[in-house]
Amino acid sequence: MICPYCQQGMQKEELTGDGRRGITWWPLDGPSWNRVIVAKNALSQSRAEAFYCESCKKILIDV
């Protein structure tokens, strides 16, 4: 995948959680119901596919 910010190649990786709460994006300002659940709870670990740009230090994920 090509980074939409710097046009360099991105590495396919994954975000992981410990399985207790899944992986959730929370807004810094605003109500908590605006959160986005990236990966739901699992018995062992939560995982979400992501792409990382080493050049500009950005991570892209599908929700």
ZIKA-V398371 format. One record per residue. N is the residue number from 1. PSI is psi as a letter, one per 30 degrees, with the letter a starting at -180 (NA if undefined). Layout:
# ZIKA-V398371
N_PSI + N_PSI
This chain:
# ZIKA-V398371
1_k + 2_k + 3_k + 4_f + 5_e + 6_f + 7_g + 8_l + 9_k + 10_k + 11_k + 12_k + 13_a + 14_k + 15_k + 16_l + 17_l + 18_f + 19_f + 20_e + 21_g + 22_a + 23_k + 24_k + 25_k + 26_k + 27_k + 28_e + 29_k + 30_l + 31_k + 32_f + 33_f + 34_g + 35_l + 36_k + 37_j + 38_e + 39_k + 40_l + 41_k + 42_l + 43_e + 44_e + 45_l + 46_k + 47_k + 48_k + 49_k + 50_l + 51_k + 52_k + 53_j + 54_f + 55_e + 56_g + 57_h + 58_l + 59_k + 60_k + 61_l + 62_k + 63_NA
